[in-house]
Each structure stands twice: as C-alpha cells, then as structure tokens.
Amino acid sequence: MVRNVRIDANEHALEADLFVLDMKDFDIILGMDRLSKYGADIKCRERKVILHTPSENETTFYGVESRTGRE
C-alpha cells in the first residue's frame, strides 16, 4: 500500500491510500471509504462521478468507452 498519495483531479487535490495492482483497463480505483469522504455522486447513465472536495468545490470525472470494447 502507498499511503497519502496526492491525486490531482481537475485542479483539485485529493488524498488516498492506494494499492498497486497489475491492471490495464483502469488508472485508479477509489473505494467506498474515499468516495464517501468526498461525497461522491455517481451518475451511471451519464457516465460521470462528481466529487465534493473539503473546501466545498466540485469536480466531475467523465467515463470513456472501455479500452477493450466491452460495455
């Protein structure tokens, strides 16, 4: 585990403890503890995740098509 990793996300800094995994389709996976901490709103149909930073800013991540072509 790598502790207290700074994640720069759309001009906002988030921190998380990360496990290094041998995966090719994902850059990062945030667990429920981190998603809860940042008040995540997950919009599956819109393929987006909205996080609320501690300073009450909002940052949105948009999903892209799978690199493997699977949906």
Predicted model as a PDB file, atoms N, CA, C, CB and O in Angstrom, pLDDT in the B-factor column:
MODEL        1                                                                  
ATOM      1  N   MET A   1       0.845  -1.169   0.000  1.00 89.00           N  
ATOM      2  CA  MET A   1       0.000   0.000   0.000  1.00 89.00           C  
ATOM      3  C   MET A   1       0.898   1.242   0.000  1.00 89.00           C  
ATOM      4  CB  MET A   1      -0.966  -0.007   1.224  1.00 89.00           C  
ATOM      5  O   MET A   1       1.926   1.296   0.675  1.00 89.00           O  
ATOM      6  N   VAL A   2       0.477   2.215  -0.768  1.00 91.00           N  
ATOM      7  CA  VAL A   2       1.157   3.503  -0.793  1.00 91.00           C  
ATOM      8  C   VAL A   2       0.220   4.486  -0.093  1.00 91.00           C  
ATOM      9  CB  VAL A   2       1.511   3.966  -2.278  1.00 91.00           C  
ATOM     10  O   VAL A   2      -0.901   4.713  -0.550  1.00 91.00           O  
ATOM     11  N   ARG A   3       0.672   5.062   1.001  1.00 93.00           N  
ATOM     12  CA  ARG A   3      -0.197   5.909   1.828  1.00 93.00           C  
ATOM     13  C   ARG A   3      -0.116   7.378   1.440  1.00 93.00           C  
ATOM     14  CB  ARG A   3       0.165   5.752   3.291  1.00 93.00           C  
ATOM     15  O   ARG A   3       0.915   7.878   0.991  1.00 93.00           O  
ATOM     16  N   ASN A   4      -1.255   8.053   1.635  1.00 91.00           N  
ATOM     17  CA  ASN A   4      -1.369   9.504   1.456  1.00 91.00           C  
ATOM     18  C   ASN A   4      -0.871   9.984   0.096  1.00 91.00           C  
ATOM     19  CB  ASN A   4      -0.602  10.210   2.542  1.00 91.00           C  
ATOM     20  O   ASN A   4      -0.079  10.922   0.008  1.00 91.00           O  
ATOM     21  N   VAL A   5      -1.345   9.332  -0.958  1.00 90.00           N  
ATOM     22  CA  VAL A   5      -0.982   9.725  -2.309  1.00 90.00           C  
ATOM     23  C   VAL A   5      -1.838  10.925  -2.706  1.00 90.00           C  
ATOM     24  CB  VAL A   5      -1.166   8.542  -3.311  1.00 90.00           C  
ATOM     25  O   VAL A   5      -3.060  10.914  -2.556  1.00 90.00           O  
ATOM     26  N   ARG A   6      -1.177  11.947  -3.211  1.00 90.00           N  
ATOM     27  CA  ARG A   6      -1.901  13.130  -3.685  1.00 90.00           C  
ATOM     28  C   ARG A   6      -2.371  12.847  -5.106  1.00 90.00           C  
ATOM     29  CB  ARG A   6      -1.001  14.424  -3.629  1.00 90.00           C  
ATOM     30  O   ARG A   6      -1.581  12.475  -5.973  1.00 90.00           O  
ATOM     31  N   ILE A   7      -3.660  13.029  -5.331  1.00 84.00           N  
ATOM     32  CA  ILE A   7      -4.257  12.833  -6.645  1.00 84.00           C  
ATOM     33  C   ILE A   7      -4.724  14.202  -7.119  1.00 84.00           C  
ATOM     34  CB  ILE A   7      -5.448  11.789  -6.606  1.00 84.00           C  
ATOM     35  O   ILE A   7      -5.621  14.799  -6.525  1.00 84.00           O  
ATOM     36  N   ASP A   8      -4.116  14.694  -8.184  1.00 82.00           N  
ATOM     37  CA  ASP A   8      -4.537  15.971  -8.756  1.00 82.00           C  
ATOM     38  C   ASP A   8      -5.651  15.687  -9.736  1.00 82.00           C  
ATOM     39  CB  ASP A   8      -3.351  16.718  -9.450  1.00 82.00           C  
ATOM     40  O   ASP A   8      -5.451  15.023 -10.753  1.00 82.00           O  
ATOM     41  N   ALA A   9      -6.830  16.198  -9.421  1.00 73.00           N  
ATOM     42  CA  ALA A   9      -8.016  15.890 -10.200  1.00 73.00           C  
ATOM     43  C   ALA A   9      -8.714  17.185 -10.601  1.00 73.00           C  
ATOM     44  CB  ALA A   9      -8.973  14.976  -9.406  1.00 73.00           C  
ATOM     45  O   ALA A   9      -9.343  17.853  -9.781  1.00 73.00           O  
ATOM     46  N   ASN A  10      -8.588  17.516 -11.871  1.00 74.00           N  
ATOM     47  CA  ASN A  10      -9.260  18.721 -12.377  1.00 74.00           C  
ATOM     48  C   ASN A  10      -8.978  19.942 -11.502  1.00 74.00           C  
ATOM     49  CB  ASN A  10     -10.770  18.486 -12.461  1.00 74.00           C  
ATOM     50  O   ASN A  10      -9.899  20.653 -11.099  1.00 74.00           O  
ATOM     51  N   GLU A  11      -7.732  20.172 -11.221  1.00 77.00           N  
ATOM     52  CA  GLU A  11      -7.276  21.330 -10.439  1.00 77.00           C  
ATOM     53  C   GLU A  11      -7.610  21.246  -8.948  1.00 77.00           C  
ATOM     54  CB  GLU A  11      -7.880  22.582 -11.004  1.00 77.00           C  
ATOM     55  O   GLU A  11      -7.489  22.241  -8.234  1.00 77.00           O  
ATOM     56  N   HIS A  12      -8.025  20.082  -8.477  1.00 75.00           N  
ATOM     57  CA  HIS A  12      -8.293  19.876  -7.056  1.00 75.00           C  
ATOM     58  C   HIS A  12      -7.407  18.743  -6.569  1.00 75.00           C  
ATOM     59  CB  HIS A  12      -9.804  19.562  -6.797  1.00 75.00           C  
ATOM     60  O   HIS A  12      -7.162  17.781  -7.296  1.00 75.00           O  
ATOM     61  N   ALA A  13      -6.937  18.858  -5.357  1.00 80.00           N  
ATOM     62  CA  ALA A  13      -6.076  17.818  -4.788  1.00 80.00           C  
ATOM     63  C   ALA A  13      -6.893  16.934  -3.845  1.00 80.00           C  
ATOM     64  CB  ALA A  13      -4.867  18.449  -4.035  1.00 80.00           C  
ATOM     65  O   ALA A  13      -7.586  17.423  -2.952  1.00 80.00           O  
ATOM     66  N   LEU A  14      -6.796  15.638  -4.062  1.00 82.00           N  
ATOM     67  CA  LEU A  14      -7.434  14.649  -3.204  1.00 82.00           C  
ATOM     68  C   LEU A  14      -6.329  13.759  -2.652  1.00 82.00           C  
ATOM     69  CB  LEU A  14      -8.522  13.810  -3.982  1.00 82.00           C  
ATOM     70  O   LEU A  14      -5.266  13.652  -3.263  1.00 82.00           O  
ATOM     71  N   GLU A  15      -6.558  13.125  -1.521  1.00 85.00           N  
ATOM     72  CA  GLU A  15      -5.588  12.179  -0.983  1.00 85.00           C  
ATOM     73  C   GLU A  15      -6.237  10.819  -0.803  1.00 85.00           C  
ATOM     74  CB  GLU A  15      -5.014  12.683   0.354  1.00 85.00           C  
ATOM     75  O   GLU A  15      -7.417  10.712  -0.469  1.00 85.00           O  
ATOM     76  N   ALA A  16      -5.435   9.772  -1.034  1.00 86.00           N  
ATOM     77  CA  ALA A  16      -5.942   8.414  -0.873  1.00 86.00           C  
ATOM     78  C   ALA A  16      -4.776   7.479  -0.590  1.00 86.00           C  
ATOM     79  CB  ALA A  16      -6.723   7.954  -2.132  1.00 86.00           C  
ATOM     80  O   ALA A  16      -3.635   7.757  -0.957  1.00 86.00           O  
ATOM     81  N   ASP A  17      -5.082   6.371   0.067  1.00 88.00           N  
ATOM     82  CA  ASP A  17      -4.129   5.274   0.216  1.00 88.00           C  
ATOM     83  C   ASP A  17      -4.391   4.335  -0.955  1.00 88.00           C  
ATOM     84  CB  ASP A  17      -4.275   4.531   1.622  1.00 88.00           C  
ATOM     85  O   ASP A  17      -5.534   3.936  -1.180  1.00 88.00           O  
ATOM     86  N   LEU A  18      -3.354   3.979  -1.700  1.00 89.00           N  
ATOM     87  CA  LEU A  18      -3.535   3.190  -2.916  1.00 89.00           C  
ATOM     88  C   LEU A  18      -2.795   1.860  -2.839  1.00 89.00           C  
ATOM     89  CB  LEU A  18      -3.060   3.979  -4.129  1.00 89.00           C  
ATOM     90  O   LEU A  18      -1.717   1.760  -2.252  1.00 89.00           O  
ATOM     91  N   PHE A  19      -3.397   0.850  -3.442  1.00 90.00           N  
ATOM     92  CA  PHE A  19      -2.753  -0.436  -3.646  1.00 90.00           C  
ATOM     93  C   PHE A  19      -2.328  -0.497  -5.109  1.00 90.00           C  
ATOM     94  CB  PHE A  19      -3.706  -1.633  -3.267  1.00 90.00           C  
ATOM     95  O   PHE A  19      -3.094  -0.105  -5.990  1.00 90.00           O  
ATOM     96  N   VAL A  20      -1.139  -0.974  -5.375  1.00 89.00           N  
ATOM     97  CA  VAL A  20      -0.668  -1.120  -6.740  1.00 89.00           C  
ATOM     98  C   VAL A  20      -1.123  -2.483  -7.254  1.00 89.00           C  
ATOM     99  CB  VAL A  20       0.886  -0.969  -6.825  1.00 89.00           C  
ATOM    100  O   VAL A  20      -0.807  -3.517  -6.667  1.00 89.00           O  
ATOM    101  N   LEU A  21      -1.872  -2.469  -8.363  1.00 89.00           N  
ATOM    102  CA  LEU A  21      -2.395  -3.698  -8.957  1.00 89.00           C  
ATOM    103  C   LEU A  21      -1.922  -3.798 -10.405  1.00 89.00           C  
ATOM    104  CB  LEU A  21      -3.950  -3.737  -8.881  1.00 89.00           C  
ATOM    105  O   LEU A  21      -1.706  -2.780 -11.062  1.00 89.00           O  
ATOM    106  N   ASP A  22      -1.766  -4.995 -10.889  1.00 89.00           N  
ATOM    107  CA  ASP A  22      -1.370  -5.214 -12.277  1.00 89.00           C  
ATOM    108  C   ASP A  22      -2.632  -5.258 -13.137  1.00 89.00           C  
ATOM    109  CB  ASP A  22      -0.537  -6.534 -12.429  1.00 89.00           C  
ATOM    110  O   ASP A  22      -3.142  -6.331 -13.459  1.00 89.00           O  
ATOM    111  N   MET A  23      -3.128  -4.068 -13.505  1.00 85.00           N  
ATOM    112  CA  MET A  23      -4.353  -3.949 -14.310  1.00 85.00           C  
ATOM    113  C   MET A  23      -4.086  -3.008 -15.474  1.00 85.00           C  
ATOM    114  CB  MET A  23      -5.554  -3.435 -13.447  1.00 85.00           C  
ATOM    115  O   MET A  23      -3.302  -2.065 -15.358  1.00 85.00           O  
ATOM    116  N   LYS A  24      -4.730  -3.266 -16.573  1.00 82.00           N  
ATOM    117  CA  LYS A  24      -4.503  -2.445 -17.751  1.00 82.00           C  
ATOM    118  C   LYS A  24      -5.667  -1.517 -18.087  1.00 82.00           C  
ATOM    119  CB  LYS A  24      -4.221  -3.325 -18.918  1.00 82.00           C  
ATOM    120  O   LYS A  24      -5.454  -0.502 -18.750  1.00 82.00           O  
ATOM    121  N   ASP A  25      -6.873  -1.822 -17.660  1.00 77.00           N  
ATOM    122  CA  ASP A  25      -8.041  -1.037 -18.055  1.00 77.00           C  
ATOM    123  C   ASP A  25      -8.375   0.114 -17.120  1.00 77.00           C  
ATOM    124  CB  ASP A  25      -9.217  -1.927 -18.154  1.00 77.00           C  
ATOM    125  O   ASP A  25      -9.267   0.906 -17.424  1.00 77.00           O  
ATOM    126  N   PHE A  26      -7.682   0.228 -15.989  1.00 78.00           N  
ATOM    127  CA  PHE A  26      -8.013   1.265 -15.019  1.00 78.00           C  
ATOM    128  C   PHE A  26      -6.758   2.023 -14.604  1.00 78.00           C  
ATOM    129  CB  PHE A  26      -8.701   0.655 -13.788  1.00 78.00           C  
ATOM    130  O   PHE A  26      -5.695   1.431 -14.413  1.00 78.00           O  
ATOM    131  N   ASP A  27      -6.893   3.331 -14.467  1.00 80.00           N  
ATOM    132  CA  ASP A  27      -5.785   4.134 -13.959  1.00 80.00           C  
ATOM    133  C   ASP A  27      -5.797   4.146 -12.440  1.00 80.00           C  
ATOM    134  CB  ASP A  27      -5.857   5.568 -14.506  1.00 80.00           C  
ATOM    135  O   ASP A  27      -4.752   4.053 -11.797  1.00 80.00           O  
ATOM    136  N   ILE A  28      -7.004   4.263 -11.870  1.00 81.00           N  
ATOM    137  CA  ILE A  28      -7.145   4.307 -10.417  1.00 81.00           C  
ATOM    138  C   ILE A  28      -8.553   3.830 -10.058  1.00 81.00           C  
ATOM    139  CB  ILE A  28      -6.877   5.752  -9.861  1.00 81.00           C  
ATOM    140  O   ILE A  28      -9.509   4.066 -10.797  1.00 81.00           O  
ATOM    141  N   ILE A  29      -8.660   3.170  -8.934  1.00 84.00           N  
ATOM    142  CA  ILE A  29      -9.963   2.746  -8.413  1.00 84.00           C  
ATOM    143  C   ILE A  29     -10.086   3.320  -7.012  1.00 84.00           C  
ATOM    144  CB  ILE A  29     -10.116   1.168  -8.409  1.00 84.00           C  
ATOM    145  O   ILE A  29      -9.245   3.052  -6.153  1.00 84.00           O  
ATOM    146  N   LEU A  30     -11.117   4.099  -6.777  1.00 85.00           N  
ATOM    147  CA  LEU A  30     -11.365   4.660  -5.447  1.00 85.00           C  
ATOM    148  C   LEU A  30     -12.407   3.810  -4.744  1.00 85.00           C  
ATOM    149  CB  LEU A  30     -11.832   6.144  -5.535  1.00 85.00           C  
ATOM    150  O   LEU A  30     -13.445   3.490  -5.323  1.00 85.00           O  
ATOM    151  N   GLY A  31     -12.136   3.443  -3.504  1.00 86.00           N  
ATOM    152  CA  GLY A  31     -13.058   2.621  -2.722  1.00 86.00           C  
ATOM    153  C   GLY A  31     -14.165   3.438  -2.088  1.00 86.00           C  
ATOM    154  O   GLY A  31     -14.171   4.668  -2.152  1.00 86.00           O  
ATOM    155  N   MET A  32     -15.094   2.737  -1.479  1.00 90.00           N  
ATOM    156  CA  MET A  32     -16.240   3.390  -0.844  1.00 90.00           C  
ATOM    157  C   MET A  32     -15.815   4.363   0.246  1.00 90.00           C  
ATOM    158  CB  MET A  32     -17.175   2.350  -0.262  1.00 90.00           C  
ATOM    159  O   MET A  32     -16.466   5.390   0.436  1.00 90.00           O  
ATOM    160  N   ASP A  33     -14.730   4.060   0.972  1.00 87.00           N  
ATOM    161  CA  ASP A  33     -14.281   4.976   2.025  1.00 87.00           C  
ATOM    162  C   ASP A  33     -13.906   6.333   1.432  1.00 87.00           C  
ATOM    163  CB  ASP A  33     -13.080   4.377   2.789  1.00 87.00           C  
ATOM    164  O   ASP A  33     -14.266   7.373   1.982  1.00 87.00           O  
ATOM    165  N   ARG A  34     -13.188   6.321   0.321  1.00 85.00           N  
ATOM    166  CA  ARG A  34     -12.754   7.577  -0.309  1.00 85.00           C  
ATOM    167  C   ARG A  34     -13.926   8.268  -1.002  1.00 85.00           C  
ATOM    168  CB  ARG A  34     -11.619   7.311  -1.324  1.00 85.00           C  
ATOM    169  O   ARG A  34     -14.058   9.489  -0.926  1.00 85.00           O  
ATOM    170  N   LEU A  35     -14.772   7.496  -1.675  1.00 89.00           N  
ATOM    171  CA  LEU A  35     -15.942   8.078  -2.343  1.00 89.00           C  
ATOM    172  C   LEU A  35     -16.869   8.724  -1.316  1.00 89.00           C  
ATOM    173  CB  LEU A  35     -16.705   7.000  -3.151  1.00 89.00           C  
ATOM    174  O   LEU A  35     -17.432   9.790  -1.568  1.00 89.00           O  
ATOM    175  N   SER A  36     -17.028   8.084  -0.165  1.00 90.00           N  
ATOM    176  CA  SER A  36     -17.865   8.655   0.899  1.00 90.00           C  
ATOM    177  C   SER A  36     -17.250   9.926   1.466  1.00 90.00           C  
ATOM    178  CB  SER A  36     -18.074   7.635   2.023  1.00 90.00           C  
ATOM    179  O   SER A  36     -17.951  10.908   1.710  1.00 90.00           O  
ATOM    180  N   LYS A  37     -15.939   9.903   1.673  1.00 87.00           N  
ATOM    181  CA  LYS A  37     -15.262  11.076   2.219  1.00 87.00           C  
ATOM    182  C   LYS A  37     -15.474  12.297   1.342  1.00 87.00           C  
ATOM    183  CB  LYS A  37     -13.776  10.802   2.376  1.00 87.00           C  
ATOM    184  O   LYS A  37     -15.626  13.409   1.848  1.00 87.00           O  
ATOM    185  N   TYR A  38     -15.483  12.097   0.030  1.00 87.00           N  
ATOM    186  CA  TYR A  38     -15.639  13.208  -0.901  1.00 87.00           C  
ATOM    187  C   TYR A  38     -17.072  13.348  -1.412  1.00 87.00           C  
ATOM    188  CB  TYR A  38     -14.698  13.031  -2.068  1.00 87.00           C  
ATOM    189  O   TYR A  38     -17.307  14.001  -2.429  1.00 87.00           O  
ATOM    190  N   GLY A  39     -18.022  12.743  -0.717  1.00 90.00           N  
ATOM    191  CA  GLY A  39     -19.435  12.910  -1.046  1.00 90.00           C  
ATOM    192  C   GLY A  39     -19.750  12.632  -2.503  1.00 90.00           C  
ATOM    193  O   GLY A  39     -20.435  13.422  -3.153  1.00 90.00           O  
ATOM    194  N   ALA A  40     -19.261  11.524  -3.016  1.00 92.00           N  
ATOM    195  CA  ALA A  40     -19.395  11.217  -4.440  1.00 92.00           C  
ATOM    196  C   ALA A  40     -20.845  11.035  -4.858  1.00 92.00           C  
ATOM    197  CB  ALA A  40     -18.611   9.972  -4.778  1.00 92.00           C  
ATOM    198  O   ALA A  40     -21.628  10.370  -4.180  1.00 92.00           O  
ATOM    199  N   ASP A  41     -21.180  11.636  -5.983  1.00 95.00           N  
ATOM    200  CA  ASP A  41     -22.441  11.399  -6.673  1.00 95.00           C  
ATOM    201  C   ASP A  41     -22.085  10.620  -7.932  1.00 95.00           C  
ATOM    202  CB  ASP A  41     -23.211  12.754  -7.006  1.00 95.00           C  
ATOM    203  O   ASP A  41     -21.364  11.123  -8.794  1.00 95.00           O  
ATOM    204  N   ILE A  42     -22.591   9.390  -8.040  1.00 94.00           N  
ATOM    205  CA  ILE A  42     -22.273   8.535  -9.176  1.00 94.00           C  
ATOM    206  C   ILE A  42     -23.477   8.498 -10.099  1.00 94.00           C  
ATOM    207  CB  ILE A  42     -21.877   7.102  -8.715  1.00 94.00           C  
ATOM    208  O   ILE A  42     -24.559   8.066  -9.703  1.00 94.00           O  
ATOM    209  N   LYS A  43     -23.289   8.948 -11.324  1.00 95.00           N  
ATOM    210  CA  LYS A  43     -24.354   9.013 -12.334  1.00 95.00           C  
ATOM    211  C   LYS A  43     -24.015   8.007 -13.435  1.00 95.00           C  
ATOM    212  CB  LYS A  43     -24.508  10.477 -12.925  1.00 95.00           C  
ATOM    213  O   LYS A  43     -23.341   8.351 -14.406  1.00 95.00           O  
ATOM    214  N   CYS A  44     -24.477   6.776 -13.284  1.00 91.00           N  
ATOM    215  CA  CYS A  44     -24.094   5.707 -14.207  1.00 91.00           C  
ATOM    216  C   CYS A  44     -24.551   5.976 -15.640  1.00 91.00           C  
ATOM    217  CB  CYS A  44     -24.666   4.389 -13.732  1.00 91.00           C  
ATOM    218  O   CYS A  44     -23.764   5.810 -16.572  1.00 91.00           O  
ATOM    219  N   ARG A  45     -25.783   6.379 -15.832  1.00 91.00           N  
ATOM    220  CA  ARG A  45     -26.284   6.626 -17.187  1.00 91.00           C  
ATOM    221  C   ARG A  45     -25.526   7.730 -17.891  1.00 91.00           C  
ATOM    222  CB  ARG A  45     -27.749   6.972 -17.146  1.00 91.00           C  
ATOM    223  O   ARG A  45     -25.333   7.686 -19.106  1.00 91.00           O  
ATOM    224  N   GLU A  46     -25.101   8.712 -17.134  1.00 92.00           N  
ATOM    225  CA  GLU A  46     -24.357   9.832 -17.707  1.00 92.00           C  
ATOM    226  C   GLU A  46     -22.862   9.561 -17.750  1.00 92.00           C  
ATOM    227  CB  GLU A  46     -24.624  11.096 -16.916  1.00 92.00           C  
ATOM    228  O   GLU A  46     -22.093  10.366 -18.276  1.00 92.00           O  
ATOM    229  N   ARG A  47     -22.449   8.416 -17.191  1.00 90.00           N  
ATOM    230  CA  ARG A  47     -21.041   8.009 -17.136  1.00 90.00           C  
ATOM    231  C   ARG A  47     -20.174   9.083 -16.494  1.00 90.00           C  
ATOM    232  CB  ARG A  47     -20.524   7.695 -18.539  1.00 90.00           C  
ATOM    233  O   ARG A  47     -19.145   9.482 -17.039  1.00 90.00           O  
ATOM    234  N   LYS A  48     -20.616   9.549 -15.311  1.00 91.00           N  
ATOM    235  CA  LYS A  48     -19.821  10.555 -14.618  1.00 91.00           C  
ATOM    236  C   LYS A  48     -19.876  10.362 -13.113  1.00 91.00           C  
ATOM    237  CB  LYS A  48     -20.302  11.951 -14.982  1.00 91.00           C  
ATOM    238  O   LYS A  48     -20.824   9.792 -12.574  1.00 91.00           O  
ATOM    239  N   VAL A  49     -18.835  10.851 -12.444  1.00 91.00           N  
ATOM    240  CA  VAL A  49     -18.737  10.839 -10.993  1.00 91.00           C  
ATOM    241  C   VAL A  49     -18.411  12.259 -10.561  1.00 91.00           C  
ATOM    242  CB  VAL A  49     -17.653   9.814 -10.487  1.00 91.00           C  
ATOM    243  O   VAL A  49     -17.485  12.878 -11.085  1.00 91.00           O  
ATOM    244  N   ILE A  50     -19.171  12.774  -9.606  1.00 92.00           N  
ATOM    245  CA  ILE A  50     -18.952  14.121  -9.082  1.00 92.00           C  
ATOM    246  C   ILE A  50     -18.441  13.981  -7.659  1.00 92.00           C  
ATOM    247  CB  ILE A  50     -20.264  14.989  -9.135  1.00 92.00           C  
ATOM    248  O   ILE A  50     -19.085  13.352  -6.820  1.00 92.00           O  
ATOM    249  N   LEU A  51     -17.266  14.575  -7.386  1.00 89.00           N  
ATOM    250  CA  LEU A  51     -16.695  14.571  -6.050  1.00 89.00           C  
ATOM    251  C   LEU A  51     -16.742  15.977  -5.480  1.00 89.00           C  
ATOM    252  CB  LEU A  51     -15.249  14.034  -6.067  1.00 89.00           C  
ATOM    253  O   LEU A  51     -16.574  16.961  -6.200  1.00 89.00           O  
ATOM    254  N   HIS A  52     -16.972  16.056  -4.170  1.00 86.00           N  
ATOM    255  CA  HIS A  52     -17.018  17.338  -3.472  1.00 86.00           C  
ATOM    256  C   HIS A  52     -15.797  17.407  -2.564  1.00 86.00           C  
ATOM    257  CB  HIS A  52     -18.356  17.509  -2.652  1.00 86.00           C  
ATOM    258  O   HIS A  52     -15.662  16.603  -1.642  1.00 86.00           O  
ATOM    259  N   THR A  53     -14.912  18.356  -2.819  1.00 75.00           N  
ATOM    260  CA  THR A  53     -13.683  18.472  -2.050  1.00 75.00           C  
ATOM    261  C   THR A  53     -13.972  19.096  -0.684  1.00 75.00           C  
ATOM    262  CB  THR A  53     -12.643  19.308  -2.817  1.00 75.00           C  
ATOM    263  O   THR A  53     -15.029  19.696  -0.489  1.00 75.00           O  
ATOM    264  N   PRO A  54     -13.040  18.957   0.261  1.00 74.00           N  
ATOM    265  CA  PRO A  54     -13.244  19.523   1.600  1.00 74.00           C  
ATOM    266  C   PRO A  54     -13.524  21.028   1.590  1.00 74.00           C  
ATOM    267  CB  PRO A  54     -12.032  19.251   2.452  1.00 74.00           C  
ATOM    268  O   PRO A  54     -14.196  21.535   2.488  1.00 74.00           O  
ATOM    269  N   SER A  55     -13.017  21.742   0.586  1.00 75.00           N  
ATOM    270  CA  SER A  55     -13.271  23.183   0.506  1.00 75.00           C  
ATOM    271  C   SER A  55     -14.578  23.488  -0.224  1.00 75.00           C  
ATOM    272  CB  SER A  55     -12.109  23.883  -0.198  1.00 75.00           C  
ATOM    273  O   SER A  55     -14.809  24.616  -0.658  1.00 75.00           O  
ATOM    274  N   GLU A  56     -15.435  22.462  -0.354  1.00 75.00           N  
ATOM    275  CA  GLU A  56     -16.758  22.584  -0.966  1.00 75.00           C  
ATOM    276  C   GLU A  56     -16.730  22.829  -2.466  1.00 75.00           C  
ATOM    277  CB  GLU A  56     -17.506  23.687  -0.311  1.00 75.00           C  
ATOM    278  O   GLU A  56     -17.739  23.232  -3.045  1.00 75.00           O  
ATOM    279  N   ASN A  57     -15.594  22.593  -3.099  1.00 80.00           N  
ATOM    280  CA  ASN A  57     -15.546  22.662  -4.557  1.00 80.00           C  
ATOM    281  C   ASN A  57     -16.035  21.338  -5.119  1.00 80.00           C  
ATOM    282  CB  ASN A  57     -14.107  22.985  -5.063  1.00 80.00           C  
ATOM    283  O   ASN A  57     -16.040  20.319  -4.429  1.00 80.00           O  
ATOM    284  N   GLU A  58     -16.441  21.367  -6.364  1.00 86.00           N  
ATOM    285  CA  GLU A  58     -16.956  20.184  -7.028  1.00 86.00           C  
ATOM    286  C   GLU A  58     -16.070  19.879  -8.222  1.00 86.00           C  
ATOM    287  CB  GLU A  58     -18.432  20.380  -7.463  1.00 86.00           C  
ATOM    288  O   GLU A  58     -15.675  20.788  -8.952  1.00 86.00           O  
ATOM    289  N   THR A  59     -15.757  18.617  -8.426  1.00 85.00           N  
ATOM    290  CA  THR A  59     -15.021  18.222  -9.621  1.00 85.00           C  
ATOM    291  C   THR A  59     -15.711  17.005 -10.226  1.00 85.00           C  
ATOM    292  CB  THR A  59     -13.523  17.916  -9.293  1.00 85.00           C  
ATOM    293  O   THR A  59     -16.152  16.108  -9.508  1.00 85.00           O  
ATOM    294  N   THR A  60     -15.798  16.984 -11.546  1.00 89.00           N  
ATOM    295  CA  THR A  60     -16.531  15.933 -12.245  1.00 89.00           C  
ATOM    296  C   THR A  60     -15.594  15.137 -13.133  1.00 89.00           C  
ATOM    297  CB  THR A  60     -17.673  16.528 -13.075  1.00 89.00           C  
ATOM    298  O   THR A  60     -14.766  15.697 -13.851  1.00 89.00           O  
ATOM    299  N   PHE A  61     -15.739  13.818 -13.073  1.00 86.00           N  
ATOM    300  CA  PHE A  61     -14.981  12.908 -13.926  1.00 86.00           C  
ATOM    301  C   PHE A  61     -15.960  12.245 -14.877  1.00 86.00           C  
ATOM    302  CB  PHE A  61     -14.196  11.844 -13.084  1.00 86.00           C  
ATOM    303  O   PHE A  61     -17.033  11.799 -14.473  1.00 86.00           O  
ATOM    304  N   TYR A  62     -15.583  12.184 -16.129  1.00 87.00           N  
ATOM    305  CA  TYR A  62     -16.431  11.574 -17.146  1.00 87.00           C  
ATOM    306  C   TYR A  62     -15.823  10.270 -17.618  1.00 87.00           C  
ATOM    307  CB  TYR A  62     -16.637  12.526 -18.328  1.00 87.00           C  
ATOM    308  O   TYR A  62     -14.625  10.203 -17.895  1.00 87.00           O  
ATOM    309  N   GLY A  63     -16.642   9.232 -17.711  1.00 83.00           N  
ATOM    310  CA  GLY A  63     -16.180   7.945 -18.197  1.00 83.00           C  
ATOM    311  C   GLY A  63     -16.006   7.976 -19.703  1.00 83.00           C  
ATOM    312  O   GLY A  63     -16.653   8.749 -20.408  1.00 83.00           O  
ATOM    313  N   VAL A  64     -15.132   7.129 -20.170  1.00 78.00           N  
ATOM    314  CA  VAL A  64     -14.902   6.986 -21.598  1.00 78.00           C  
ATOM    315  C   VAL A  64     -15.213   5.542 -21.978  1.00 78.00           C  
ATOM    316  CB  VAL A  64     -13.434   7.376 -21.984  1.00 78.00           C  
ATOM    317  O   VAL A  64     -15.396   4.688 -21.111  1.00 78.00           O  
ATOM    318  N   GLU A  65     -15.269   5.283 -23.257  1.00 69.00           N  
ATOM    319  CA  GLU A  65     -15.515   3.924 -23.698  1.00 69.00           C  
ATOM    320  C   GLU A  65     -14.418   3.000 -23.210  1.00 69.00           C  
ATOM    321  CB  GLU A  65     -15.625   3.864 -25.213  1.00 69.00           C  
ATOM    322  O   GLU A  65     -13.257   3.394 -23.102  1.00 69.00           O  
ATOM    323  N   SER A  66     -14.790   1.797 -22.924  1.00 62.00           N  
ATOM    324  CA  SER A  66     -13.829   0.794 -22.478  1.00 62.00           C  
ATOM    325  C   SER A  66     -12.741   0.612 -23.526  1.00 62.00           C  
ATOM    326  CB  SER A  66     -14.532  -0.548 -22.192  1.00 62.00           C  
ATOM    327  O   SER A  66     -13.013   0.582 -24.726  1.00 62.00           O  
ATOM    328  N   ARG A  67     -11.497   0.490 -23.052  1.00 58.00           N  
ATOM    329  CA  ARG A  67     -10.380   0.269 -23.971  1.00 58.00           C  
ATOM    330  C   ARG A  67     -10.452  -1.095 -24.630  1.00 58.00           C  
ATOM    331  CB  ARG A  67      -9.061   0.412 -23.239  1.00 58.00           C  
ATOM    332  O   ARG A  67      -9.878  -1.299 -25.700  1.00 58.00           O  
ATOM    333  N   THR A  68     -11.150  -2.026 -24.006  1.00 58.00           N  
ATOM    334  CA  THR A  68     -11.241  -3.376 -24.553  1.00 58.00           C  
ATOM    335  C   THR A  68     -12.465  -3.551 -25.443  1.00 58.00           C  
ATOM    336  CB  THR A  68     -11.275  -4.391 -23.429  1.00 58.00           C  
ATOM    337  O   THR A  68     -12.644  -4.601 -26.060  1.00 58.00           O  
ATOM    338  N   GLY A  69     -13.311  -2.518 -25.508  1.00 55.00           N  
ATOM    339  CA  GLY A  69     -14.502  -2.600 -26.344  1.00 55.00           C  
ATOM    340  C   GLY A  69     -15.675  -3.260 -25.653  1.00 55.00           C  
ATOM    341  O   GLY A  69     -16.752  -3.355 -26.241  1.00 55.00           O  
ATOM    342  N   ARG A  70     -15.500  -3.725 -24.408  1.00 53.00           N  
ATOM    343  CA  ARG A  70     -16.600  -4.341 -23.666  1.00 53.00           C  
ATOM    344  C   ARG A  70     -17.410  -3.272 -22.985  1.00 53.00           C  
ATOM    345  CB  ARG A  70     -16.080  -5.354 -22.636  1.00 53.00           C  
ATOM    346  O   ARG A  70     -16.846  -2.300 -22.483  1.00 53.00           O  
ATOM    347  N   GLU A  71     -18.689  -3.418 -22.951  1.00 52.00           N  
ATOM    348  CA  GLU A  71     -19.575  -2.467 -22.257  1.00 52.00           C  
ATOM    349  C   GLU A  71     -20.216  -3.140 -21.085  1.00 52.00           C  
ATOM    350  CB  GLU A  71     -20.653  -1.910 -23.200  1.00 52.00           C  
ATOM    351  O   GLU A  71     -20.998  -2.516 -20.367  1.00 52.00           O  
TER     352      GLU A  71                                                      
ENDMDL                                                                          
END                                                                             
